[in-house]
Amino acid sequence: MPVSKVNSNYQVTIPKDVRERAKISKGDSVLVEYDEEEAVVRVKPPLRGKRKTLRLGENLSVKEIEEAIERGRTG
């Protein structure tokens, strides 16, 4: 398992083999979370796929809302 060191600015470099497997590219945003039960920090890769942008005031159907929620869950 690769190990990274935290630098003086609390930044961590994600090892190359992990970046390649997770398809993380320069400039991507990643989700960082702490799991208290397992005492681990997890870095999750960016969401992929087409994102729909809606204007305020646009009416959405229940189906559109449910589809958006599902896309958010599965990435």
PDB file with SEQRES, HELIX, SHEET and CRYST1 records, atoms N, CA, C and O in Angstrom:
SEQRES   1 A   75  MET PRO VAL SER LYS VAL ASN SER ASN TYR GLN VAL THR          
SEQRES   2 A   75  ILE PRO LYS ASP VAL ARG GLU ARG ALA LYS ILE SER LYS          
SEQRES   3 A   75  GLY ASP SER VAL LEU VAL GLU TYR ASP GLU GLU GLU ALA          
SEQRES   4 A   75  VAL VAL ARG VAL LYS PRO PRO LEU ARG GLY LYS ARG LYS          
SEQRES   5 A   75  THR LEU ARG LEU GLY GLU ASN LEU SER VAL LYS GLU ILE          
SEQRES   6 A   75  GLU GLU ALA ILE GLU ARG GLY ARG THR GLY                      
HELIX    1 AA1 LYS A   16  ALA A   22  1                                   7    
HELIX    2 AA2 VAL A   62  THR A   74  1                                  13    
SHEET    1 AA1 2 LEU A  31  ASP A  35  0                                        
SHEET    2 AA1 2 VAL A  40  LYS A  44 -1                                        
CRYST1    1.000    1.000    1.000  90.00  90.00  90.00 P 1           1          
ATOM      1  N   MET A   1       0.852  -1.172   0.000  1.00  0.00           N  
ATOM      2  CA  MET A   1       0.000   0.000   0.000  1.00  0.00           C  
ATOM      3  C   MET A   1       0.901   1.239   0.000  1.00  0.00           C  
ATOM      4  O   MET A   1       1.791   1.351   0.843  1.00  0.00           O  
ATOM      5  N   PRO A   2       0.678   2.173  -0.940  1.00  0.00           N  
ATOM      6  CA  PRO A   2       1.498   3.376  -1.015  1.00  0.00           C  
ATOM      7  C   PRO A   2       1.302   4.275   0.218  1.00  0.00           C  
ATOM      8  O   PRO A   2       0.222   4.328   0.806  1.00  0.00           O  
ATOM      9  N   VAL A   3       2.370   4.970   0.583  1.00  0.00           N  
ATOM     10  CA  VAL A   3       2.333   5.888   1.722  1.00  0.00           C  
ATOM     11  C   VAL A   3       2.715   7.275   1.232  1.00  0.00           C  
ATOM     12  O   VAL A   3       3.637   7.423   0.429  1.00  0.00           O  
ATOM     13  N   SER A   4       2.004   8.298   1.716  1.00  0.00           N  
ATOM     14  CA  SER A   4       2.313   9.685   1.380  1.00  0.00           C  
ATOM     15  C   SER A   4       2.605  10.442   2.661  1.00  0.00           C  
ATOM     16  O   SER A   4       2.110  10.097   3.734  1.00  0.00           O  
ATOM     17  N   LYS A   5       3.410  11.471   2.532  1.00  0.00           N  
ATOM     18  CA  LYS A   5       3.780  12.305   3.670  1.00  0.00           C  
ATOM     19  C   LYS A   5       2.998  13.610   3.602  1.00  0.00           C  
ATOM     20  O   LYS A   5       2.805  14.158   2.516  1.00  0.00           O  
ATOM     21  N   VAL A   6       2.551  14.108   4.731  1.00  0.00           N  
ATOM     22  CA  VAL A   6       1.859  15.393   4.800  1.00  0.00           C  
ATOM     23  C   VAL A   6       2.929  16.476   4.878  1.00  0.00           C  
ATOM     24  O   VAL A   6       3.813  16.410   5.732  1.00  0.00           O  
ATOM     25  N   ASN A   7       2.856  17.490   3.980  1.00  0.00           N  
ATOM     26  CA  ASN A   7       3.869  18.539   3.998  1.00  0.00           C  
ATOM     27  C   ASN A   7       3.487  19.651   4.978  1.00  0.00           C  
ATOM     28  O   ASN A   7       2.476  19.548   5.672  1.00  0.00           O  
ATOM     29  N   SER A   8       4.282  20.691   5.034  1.00  0.00           N  
ATOM     30  CA  SER A   8       4.073  21.772   6.008  1.00  0.00           C  
ATOM     31  C   SER A   8       2.771  22.540   5.786  1.00  0.00           C  
ATOM     32  O   SER A   8       2.291  23.212   6.700  1.00  0.00           O  
ATOM     33  N   ASN A   9       2.196  22.450   4.594  1.00  0.00           N  
ATOM     34  CA  ASN A   9       0.908  23.088   4.298  1.00  0.00           C  
ATOM     35  C   ASN A   9      -0.255  22.100   4.414  1.00  0.00           C  
ATOM     36  O   ASN A   9      -1.358  22.376   3.944  1.00  0.00           O  
ATOM     37  N   TYR A  10      -0.004  20.953   5.040  1.00  0.00           N  
ATOM     38  CA  TYR A  10      -0.996  19.894   5.216  1.00  0.00           C  
ATOM     39  C   TYR A  10      -1.499  19.342   3.888  1.00  0.00           C  
ATOM     40  O   TYR A  10      -2.650  18.916   3.785  1.00  0.00           O  
ATOM     41  N   GLN A  11      -0.650  19.350   2.883  1.00  0.00           N  
ATOM     42  CA  GLN A  11      -0.998  18.793   1.582  1.00  0.00           C  
ATOM     43  C   GLN A  11      -0.399  17.399   1.456  1.00  0.00           C  
ATOM     44  O   GLN A  11       0.658  17.104   2.013  1.00  0.00           O  
ATOM     45  N   VAL A  12      -1.102  16.546   0.707  1.00  0.00           N  
ATOM     46  CA  VAL A  12      -0.663  15.176   0.491  1.00  0.00           C  
ATOM     47  C   VAL A  12      -0.643  14.913  -1.013  1.00  0.00           C  
ATOM     48  O   VAL A  12      -1.568  15.303  -1.726  1.00  0.00           O  
ATOM     49  N   THR A  13       0.405  14.257  -1.492  1.00  0.00           N  
ATOM     50  CA  THR A  13       0.467  13.863  -2.891  1.00  0.00           C  
ATOM     51  C   THR A  13      -0.144  12.480  -3.030  1.00  0.00           C  
ATOM     52  O   THR A  13       0.221  11.556  -2.304  1.00  0.00           O  
ATOM     53  N   ILE A  14      -1.077  12.340  -3.965  1.00  0.00           N  
ATOM     54  CA  ILE A  14      -1.686  11.038  -4.224  1.00  0.00           C  
ATOM     55  C   ILE A  14      -0.724  10.271  -5.134  1.00  0.00           C  
ATOM     56  O   ILE A  14      -0.390  10.747  -6.219  1.00  0.00           O  
ATOM     57  N   PRO A  15      -0.282   9.101  -4.705  1.00  0.00           N  
ATOM     58  CA  PRO A  15       0.685   8.339  -5.512  1.00  0.00           C  
ATOM     59  C   PRO A  15       0.170   8.072  -6.928  1.00  0.00           C  
ATOM     60  O   PRO A  15      -1.031   7.922  -7.154  1.00  0.00           O  
ATOM     61  N   LYS A  16       1.111   8.018  -7.871  1.00  0.00           N  
ATOM     62  CA  LYS A  16       0.783   7.891  -9.290  1.00  0.00           C  
ATOM     63  C   LYS A  16      -0.109   6.688  -9.590  1.00  0.00           C  
ATOM     64  O   LYS A  16      -1.089   6.813 -10.324  1.00  0.00           O  
ATOM     65  N   ASP A  17       0.223   5.525  -9.029  1.00  0.00           N  
ATOM     66  CA  ASP A  17      -0.585   4.338  -9.348  1.00  0.00           C  
ATOM     67  C   ASP A  17      -2.021   4.484  -8.835  1.00  0.00           C  
ATOM     68  O   ASP A  17      -2.954   3.986  -9.465  1.00  0.00           O  
ATOM     69  N   VAL A  18      -2.205   5.160  -7.700  1.00  0.00           N  
ATOM     70  CA  VAL A  18      -3.551   5.393  -7.165  1.00  0.00           C  
ATOM     71  C   VAL A  18      -4.294   6.392  -8.053  1.00  0.00           C  
ATOM     72  O   VAL A  18      -5.464   6.186  -8.374  1.00  0.00           O  
ATOM     73  N   ARG A  19      -3.611   7.485  -8.455  1.00  0.00           N  
ATOM     74  CA  ARG A  19      -4.230   8.482  -9.353  1.00  0.00           C  
ATOM     75  C   ARG A  19      -4.691   7.836 -10.653  1.00  0.00           C  
ATOM     76  O   ARG A  19      -5.786   8.118 -11.140  1.00  0.00           O  
ATOM     77  N   GLU A  20      -3.859   6.975 -11.208  1.00  0.00           N  
ATOM     78  CA  GLU A  20      -4.204   6.330 -12.474  1.00  0.00           C  
ATOM     79  C   GLU A  20      -5.389   5.389 -12.305  1.00  0.00           C  
ATOM     80  O   GLU A  20      -6.293   5.382 -13.140  1.00  0.00           O  
ATOM     81  N   ARG A  21      -5.400   4.594 -11.238  1.00  0.00           N  
ATOM     82  CA  ARG A  21      -6.508   3.660 -11.010  1.00  0.00           C  
ATOM     83  C   ARG A  21      -7.815   4.385 -10.738  1.00  0.00           C  
ATOM     84  O   ARG A  21      -8.879   3.927 -11.154  1.00  0.00           O  
ATOM     85  N   ALA A  22      -7.740   5.535 -10.029  1.00  0.00           N  
ATOM     86  CA  ALA A  22      -8.952   6.304  -9.695  1.00  0.00           C  
ATOM     87  C   ALA A  22      -9.294   7.317 -10.782  1.00  0.00           C  
ATOM     88  O   ALA A  22     -10.316   7.998 -10.697  1.00  0.00           O  
ATOM     89  N   LYS A  23      -8.444   7.421 -11.804  1.00  0.00           N  
ATOM     90  CA  LYS A  23      -8.645   8.374 -12.906  1.00  0.00           C  
ATOM     91  C   LYS A  23      -8.766   9.807 -12.387  1.00  0.00           C  
ATOM     92  O   LYS A  23      -9.665  10.553 -12.777  1.00  0.00           O  
ATOM     93  N   ILE A  24      -7.839  10.174 -11.496  1.00  0.00           N  
ATOM     94  CA  ILE A  24      -7.786  11.534 -10.959  1.00  0.00           C  
ATOM     95  C   ILE A  24      -6.767  12.306 -11.786  1.00  0.00           C  
ATOM     96  O   ILE A  24      -5.621  11.879 -11.925  1.00  0.00           O  
ATOM     97  N   SER A  25      -7.186  13.445 -12.336  1.00  0.00           N  
ATOM     98  CA  SER A  25      -6.320  14.269 -13.173  1.00  0.00           C  
ATOM     99  C   SER A  25      -6.009  15.591 -12.487  1.00  0.00           C  
ATOM    100  O   SER A  25      -6.692  16.004 -11.550  1.00  0.00           O  
ATOM    101  N   LYS A  26      -4.973  16.234 -12.972  1.00  0.00           N  
ATOM    102  CA  LYS A  26      -4.591  17.551 -12.461  1.00  0.00           C  
ATOM    103  C   LYS A  26      -5.779  18.509 -12.567  1.00  0.00           C  
ATOM    104  O   LYS A  26      -6.405  18.606 -13.623  1.00  0.00           O  
ATOM    105  N   GLY A  27      -6.089  19.212 -11.484  1.00  0.00           N  
ATOM    106  CA  GLY A  27      -7.192  20.163 -11.482  1.00  0.00           C  
ATOM    107  C   GLY A  27      -8.517  19.586 -11.024  1.00  0.00           C  
ATOM    108  O   GLY A  27      -9.461  20.338 -10.784  1.00  0.00           O  
ATOM    109  N   ASP A  28      -8.612  18.249 -10.894  1.00  0.00           N  
ATOM    110  CA  ASP A  28      -9.850  17.629 -10.407  1.00  0.00           C  
ATOM    111  C   ASP A  28     -10.077  17.974  -8.946  1.00  0.00           C  
ATOM    112  O   ASP A  28      -9.126  18.207  -8.199  1.00  0.00           O  
ATOM    113  N   SER A  29     -11.330  18.005  -8.545  1.00  0.00           N  
ATOM    114  CA  SER A  29     -11.685  18.127  -7.138  1.00  0.00           C  
ATOM    115  C   SER A  29     -11.999  16.737  -6.621  1.00  0.00           C  
ATOM    116  O   SER A  29     -12.626  15.936  -7.315  1.00  0.00           O  
ATOM    117  N   VAL A  30     -11.566  16.450  -5.403  1.00  0.00           N  
ATOM    118  CA  VAL A  30     -11.844  15.152  -4.800  1.00  0.00           C  
ATOM    119  C   VAL A  30     -12.538  15.359  -3.462  1.00  0.00           C  
ATOM    120  O   VAL A  30     -12.377  16.398  -2.821  1.00  0.00           O  
ATOM    121  N   LEU A  31     -13.298  14.379  -3.054  1.00  0.00           N  
ATOM    122  CA  LEU A  31     -13.976  14.413  -1.766  1.00  0.00           C  
ATOM    123  C   LEU A  31     -13.047  13.785  -0.730  1.00  0.00           C  
ATOM    124  O   LEU A  31     -12.550  12.677  -0.928  1.00  0.00           O  
ATOM    125  N   VAL A  32     -12.815  14.495   0.372  1.00  0.00           N  
ATOM    126  CA  VAL A  32     -11.975  13.981   1.452  1.00  0.00           C  
ATOM    127  C   VAL A  32     -12.851  13.869   2.685  1.00  0.00           C  
ATOM    128  O   VAL A  32     -13.490  14.840   3.092  1.00  0.00           O  
ATOM    129  N   GLU A  33     -12.881  12.674   3.284  1.00  0.00           N  
ATOM    130  CA  GLU A  33     -13.707  12.479   4.474  1.00  0.00           C  
ATOM    131  C   GLU A  33     -12.957  11.640   5.494  1.00  0.00           C  
ATOM    132  O   GLU A  33     -12.053  10.878   5.150  1.00  0.00           O  
ATOM    133  N   TYR A  34     -13.345  11.789   6.752  1.00  0.00           N  
ATOM    134  CA  TYR A  34     -12.748  11.021   7.838  1.00  0.00           C  
ATOM    135  C   TYR A  34     -13.780  10.051   8.382  1.00  0.00           C  
ATOM    136  O   TYR A  34     -14.887  10.458   8.735  1.00  0.00           O  
ATOM    137  N   ASP A  35     -13.434   8.784   8.453  1.00  0.00           N  
ATOM    138  CA  ASP A  35     -14.312   7.750   8.986  1.00  0.00           C  
ATOM    139  C   ASP A  35     -13.869   7.465  10.417  1.00  0.00           C  
ATOM    140  O   ASP A  35     -12.826   6.848  10.635  1.00  0.00           O  
ATOM    141  N   GLU A  36     -14.655   7.912  11.388  1.00  0.00           N  
ATOM    142  CA  GLU A  36     -14.292   7.757  12.796  1.00  0.00           C  
ATOM    143  C   GLU A  36     -14.282   6.299  13.234  1.00  0.00           C  
ATOM    144  O   GLU A  36     -13.446   5.906  14.049  1.00  0.00           O  
ATOM    145  N   GLU A  37     -15.198   5.493  12.707  1.00  0.00           N  
ATOM    146  CA  GLU A  37     -15.252   4.084  13.100  1.00  0.00           C  
ATOM    147  C   GLU A  37     -13.985   3.329  12.713  1.00  0.00           C  
ATOM    148  O   GLU A  37     -13.487   2.502  13.477  1.00  0.00           O  
ATOM    149  N   GLU A  38     -13.466   3.620  11.518  1.00  0.00           N  
ATOM    150  CA  GLU A  38     -12.269   2.934  11.037  1.00  0.00           C  
ATOM    151  C   GLU A  38     -10.995   3.751  11.252  1.00  0.00           C  
ATOM    152  O   GLU A  38      -9.891   3.252  11.033  1.00  0.00           O  
ATOM    153  N   ALA A  39     -11.147   5.012  11.683  1.00  0.00           N  
ATOM    154  CA  ALA A  39     -10.018   5.921  11.904  1.00  0.00           C  
ATOM    155  C   ALA A  39      -9.157   6.045  10.643  1.00  0.00           C  
ATOM    156  O   ALA A  39      -7.932   5.926  10.692  1.00  0.00           O  
ATOM    157  N   VAL A  40      -9.831   6.286   9.512  1.00  0.00           N  
ATOM    158  CA  VAL A  40      -9.124   6.453   8.243  1.00  0.00           C  
ATOM    159  C   VAL A  40      -9.623   7.701   7.524  1.00  0.00           C  
ATOM    160  O   VAL A  40     -10.768   8.122   7.686  1.00  0.00           O  
ATOM    161  N   VAL A  41      -8.741   8.271   6.737  1.00  0.00           N  
ATOM    162  CA  VAL A  41      -9.096   9.383   5.858  1.00  0.00           C  
ATOM    163  C   VAL A  41      -9.292   8.777   4.480  1.00  0.00           C  
ATOM    164  O   VAL A  41      -8.428   8.048   3.992  1.00  0.00           O  
ATOM    165  N   ARG A  42     -10.425   9.073   3.848  1.00  0.00           N  
ATOM    166  CA  ARG A  42     -10.711   8.566   2.506  1.00  0.00           C  
ATOM    167  C   ARG A  42     -10.693   9.722   1.519  1.00  0.00           C  
ATOM    168  O   ARG A  42     -11.196  10.810   1.800  1.00  0.00           O  
ATOM    169  N   VAL A  43     -10.112   9.469   0.375  1.00  0.00           N  
ATOM    170  CA  VAL A  43     -10.133  10.421  -0.727  1.00  0.00           C  
ATOM    171  C   VAL A  43     -10.915   9.759  -1.844  1.00  0.00           C  
ATOM    172  O   VAL A  43     -10.521   8.708  -2.349  1.00  0.00           O  
ATOM    173  N   LYS A  44     -12.024  10.375  -2.228  1.00  0.00           N  
ATOM    174  CA  LYS A  44     -12.863   9.792  -3.272  1.00  0.00           C  
ATOM    175  C   LYS A  44     -12.641  10.554  -4.573  1.00  0.00           C  
ATOM    176  O   LYS A  44     -12.509  11.778  -4.569  1.00  0.00           O  
ATOM    177  N   PRO A  45     -12.599   9.821  -5.692  1.00  0.00           N  
ATOM    178  CA  PRO A  45     -12.360  10.460  -6.987  1.00  0.00           C  
ATOM    179  C   PRO A  45     -13.508  11.382  -7.379  1.00  0.00           C  
ATOM    180  O   PRO A  45     -14.597  11.314  -6.809  1.00  0.00           O  
ATOM    181  N   PRO A  46     -13.250  12.247  -8.363  1.00  0.00           N  
ATOM    182  CA  PRO A  46     -14.273  13.193  -8.800  1.00  0.00           C  
ATOM    183  C   PRO A  46     -15.450  12.491  -9.459  1.00  0.00           C  
ATOM    184  O   PRO A  46     -15.327  11.378  -9.971  1.00  0.00           O  
ATOM    185  N   LEU A  47     -16.589  13.165  -9.435  1.00  0.00           N  
ATOM    186  CA  LEU A  47     -17.763  12.645 -10.131  1.00  0.00           C  
ATOM    187  C   LEU A  47     -17.531  12.727 -11.627  1.00  0.00           C  
ATOM    188  O   LEU A  47     -16.948  13.692 -12.122  1.00  0.00           O  
ATOM    189  N   ARG A  48     -17.977  11.739 -12.325  1.00  0.00           N  
ATOM    190  CA  ARG A  48     -17.830  11.714 -13.788  1.00  0.00           C  
ATOM    191  C   ARG A  48     -19.210  11.778 -14.422  1.00  0.00           C  
ATOM    192  O   ARG A  48     -20.222  11.481 -13.787  1.00  0.00           O  
ATOM    193  N   GLY A  49     -19.225  12.158 -15.645  1.00  0.00           N  
ATOM    194  CA  GLY A  49     -20.478  12.158 -16.392  1.00  0.00           C  
ATOM    195  C   GLY A  49     -21.017  13.558 -16.600  1.00  0.00           C  
ATOM    196  O   GLY A  49     -20.539  14.535 -16.023  1.00  0.00           O  
ATOM    197  N   LYS A  50     -22.013  13.613 -17.432  1.00  0.00           N  
ATOM    198  CA  LYS A  50     -22.621  14.885 -17.791  1.00  0.00           C  
ATOM    199  C   LYS A  50     -23.420  15.439 -16.616  1.00  0.00           C  
ATOM    200  O   LYS A  50     -24.194  14.723 -15.981  1.00  0.00           O  
ATOM    201  N   ARG A  51     -23.222  16.704 -16.344  1.00  0.00           N  
ATOM    202  CA  ARG A  51     -23.974  17.374 -15.287  1.00  0.00           C  
ATOM    203  C   ARG A  51     -24.902  18.390 -15.923  1.00  0.00           C  
ATOM    204  O   ARG A  51     -24.498  19.168 -16.787  1.00  0.00           O  
ATOM    205  N   LYS A  52     -26.123  18.371 -15.494  1.00  0.00           N  
ATOM    206  CA  LYS A  52     -27.103  19.297 -16.036  1.00  0.00           C  
ATOM    207  C   LYS A  52     -27.177  20.531 -15.146  1.00  0.00           C  
ATOM    208  O   LYS A  52     -27.319  20.419 -13.928  1.00  0.00           O  
ATOM    209  N   THR A  53     -27.082  21.692 -15.750  1.00  0.00           N  
ATOM    210  CA  THR A  53     -27.200  22.945 -15.017  1.00  0.00           C  
ATOM    211  C   THR A  53     -28.589  23.504 -15.255  1.00  0.00           C  
ATOM    212  O   THR A  53     -29.045  23.594 -16.395  1.00  0.00           O  
ATOM    213  N   LEU A  54     -29.256  23.877 -14.182  1.00  0.00           N  
ATOM    214  CA  LEU A  54     -30.612  24.400 -14.277  1.00  0.00           C  
ATOM    215  C   LEU A  54     -30.634  25.856 -13.825  1.00  0.00           C  
ATOM    216  O   LEU A  54     -29.892  26.252 -12.927  1.00  0.00           O  
ATOM    217  N   ARG A  55     -31.483  26.632 -14.453  1.00  0.00           N  
ATOM    218  CA  ARG A  55     -31.656  28.019 -14.029  1.00  0.00           C  
ATOM    219  C   ARG A  55     -32.653  28.086 -12.890  1.00  0.00           C  
ATOM    220  O   ARG A  55     -33.597  27.299 -12.835  1.00  0.00           O  
ATOM    221  N   LEU A  56     -32.445  29.024 -11.982  1.00  0.00           N  
ATOM    222  CA  LEU A  56     -33.392  29.193 -10.890  1.00  0.00           C  
ATOM    223  C   LEU A  56     -34.779  29.450 -11.442  1.00  0.00           C  
ATOM    224  O   LEU A  56     -34.946  30.167 -12.429  1.00  0.00           O  
ATOM    225  N   GLY A  57     -35.755  28.869 -10.808  1.00  0.00           N  
ATOM    226  CA  GLY A  57     -37.132  29.056 -11.238  1.00  0.00           C  
ATOM    227  C   GLY A  57     -37.594  28.042 -12.259  1.00  0.00           C  
ATOM    228  O   GLY A  57     -38.771  28.031 -12.620  1.00  0.00           O  
ATOM    229  N   GLU A  58     -36.699  27.186 -12.739  1.00  0.00           N  
ATOM    230  CA  GLU A  58     -37.084  26.168 -13.717  1.00  0.00           C  
ATOM    231  C   GLU A  58     -37.860  25.062 -13.004  1.00  0.00           C  
ATOM    232  O   GLU A  58     -37.436  24.574 -11.957  1.00  0.00           O  
ATOM    233  N   ASN A  59     -38.983  24.678 -13.568  1.00  0.00           N  
ATOM    234  CA  ASN A  59     -39.798  23.626 -12.961  1.00  0.00           C  
ATOM    235  C   ASN A  59     -39.199  22.260 -13.275  1.00  0.00           C  
ATOM    236  O   ASN A  59     -38.818  21.982 -14.412  1.00  0.00           O  
ATOM    237  N   LEU A  60     -39.122  21.413 -12.252  1.00  0.00           N  
ATOM    238  CA  LEU A  60     -38.599  20.066 -12.412  1.00  0.00           C  
ATOM    239  C   LEU A  60     -39.690  19.062 -12.079  1.00  0.00           C  
ATOM    240  O   LEU A  60     -40.499  19.273 -11.176  1.00  0.00           O  
ATOM    241  N   SER A  61     -39.694  17.975 -12.819  1.00  0.00           N  
ATOM    242  CA  SER A  61     -40.645  16.910 -12.509  1.00  0.00           C  
ATOM    243  C   SER A  61     -40.047  16.037 -11.405  1.00  0.00           C  
ATOM    244  O   SER A  61     -38.844  16.083 -11.146  1.00  0.00           O  
ATOM    245  N   VAL A  62     -40.885  15.258 -10.772  1.00  0.00           N  
ATOM    246  CA  VAL A  62     -40.422  14.337  -9.739  1.00  0.00           C  
ATOM    247  C   VAL A  62     -39.402  13.368 -10.341  1.00  0.00           C  
ATOM    248  O   VAL A  62     -38.401  13.040  -9.703  1.00  0.00           O  
ATOM    249  N   LYS A  63     -39.655  12.918 -11.556  1.00  0.00           N  
ATOM    250  CA  LYS A  63     -38.750  11.988 -12.232  1.00  0.00           C  
ATOM    251  C   LYS A  63     -37.364  12.625 -12.427  1.00  0.00           C  
ATOM    252  O   LYS A  63     -36.349  11.970 -12.189  1.00  0.00           O  
ATOM    253  N   GLU A  64     -37.315  13.895 -12.856  1.00  0.00           N  
ATOM    254  CA  GLU A  64     -36.031  14.582 -13.051  1.00  0.00           C  
ATOM    255  C   GLU A  64     -35.271  14.710 -11.733  1.00  0.00           C  
ATOM    256  O   GLU A  64     -34.050  14.553 -11.700  1.00  0.00           O  
ATOM    257  N   ILE A  65     -35.981  14.992 -10.660  1.00  0.00           N  
ATOM    258  CA  ILE A  65     -35.346  15.114  -9.347  1.00  0.00           C  
ATOM    259  C   ILE A  65     -34.787  13.766  -8.901  1.00  0.00           C  
ATOM    260  O   ILE A  65     -33.653  13.693  -8.429  1.00  0.00           O  
ATOM    261  N   GLU A  66     -35.571  12.701  -9.044  1.00  0.00           N  
ATOM    262  CA  GLU A  66     -35.114  11.368  -8.658  1.00  0.00           C  
ATOM    263  C   GLU A  66     -33.913  10.920  -9.478  1.00  0.00           C  
ATOM    264  O   GLU A  66     -32.990  10.307  -8.942  1.00  0.00           O  
ATOM    265  N   GLU A  67     -33.917  11.223 -10.782  1.00  0.00           N  
ATOM    266  CA  GLU A  67     -32.785  10.869 -11.641  1.00  0.00           C  
ATOM    267  C   GLU A  67     -31.521  11.614 -11.207  1.00  0.00           C  
ATOM    268  O   GLU A  67     -30.432  11.041 -11.196  1.00  0.00           O  
ATOM    269  N   ALA A  68     -31.670  12.883 -10.853  1.00  0.00           N  
ATOM    270  CA  ALA A  68     -30.518  13.673 -10.407  1.00  0.00           C  
ATOM    271  C   ALA A  68     -29.955  13.126  -9.095  1.00  0.00           C  
ATOM    272  O   ALA A  68     -28.739  13.071  -8.912  1.00  0.00           O  
ATOM    273  N   ILE A  69     -30.831  12.728  -8.197  1.00  0.00           N  
ATOM    274  CA  ILE A  69     -30.389  12.146  -6.928  1.00  0.00           C  
ATOM    275  C   ILE A  69     -29.639  10.843  -7.180  1.00  0.00           C  
ATOM    276  O   ILE A  69     -28.592  10.605  -6.578  1.00  0.00           O  
ATOM    277  N   GLU A  70     -30.157  10.012  -8.050  1.00  0.00           N  
ATOM    278  CA  GLU A  70     -29.509   8.737  -8.359  1.00  0.00           C  
ATOM    279  C   GLU A  70     -28.147   8.956  -9.003  1.00  0.00           C  
ATOM    280  O   GLU A  70     -27.190   8.255  -8.675  1.00  0.00           O  
ATOM    281  N   ARG A  71     -28.046   9.921  -9.918  1.00  0.00           N  
ATOM    282  CA  ARG A  71     -26.754  10.232 -10.546  1.00  0.00           C  
ATOM    283  C   ARG A  71     -25.752  10.663  -9.479  1.00  0.00           C  
ATOM    284  O   ARG A  71     -24.579  10.294  -9.540  1.00  0.00           O  
ATOM    285  N   GLY A  72     -26.211  11.442  -8.505  1.00  0.00           N  
ATOM    286  CA  GLY A  72     -25.336  11.888  -7.428  1.00  0.00           C  
ATOM    287  C   GLY A  72     -24.852  10.741  -6.557  1.00  0.00           C  
ATOM    288  O   GLY A  72     -23.722  10.763  -6.070  1.00  0.00           O  
ATOM    289  N   ARG A  73     -25.698   9.742  -6.361  1.00  0.00           N  
ATOM    290  CA  ARG A  73     -25.315   8.595  -5.544  1.00  0.00           C  
ATOM    291  C   ARG A  73     -24.317   7.699  -6.241  1.00  0.00           C  
ATOM    292  O   ARG A  73     -23.381   7.203  -5.614  1.00  0.00           O  
ATOM    293  N   THR A  74     -24.505   7.484  -7.531  1.00  0.00           N  
ATOM    294  CA  THR A  74     -23.674   6.526  -8.252  1.00  0.00           C  
ATOM    295  C   THR A  74     -22.460   7.169  -8.903  1.00  0.00           C  
ATOM    296  O   THR A  74     -21.522   6.474  -9.293  1.00  0.00           O  
ATOM    297  N   GLY A  75     -22.474   8.494  -9.023  1.00  0.00           N  
ATOM    298  CA  GLY A  75     -21.331   9.186  -9.619  1.00  0.00           C  
ATOM    299  C   GLY A  75     -21.352   9.028 -11.060  1.00  0.00           C  
ATOM    300  O   GLY A  75     -20.469   9.539 -11.750  1.00  0.00           O  
TER     301      GLY A  75                                                      
END                                                                             
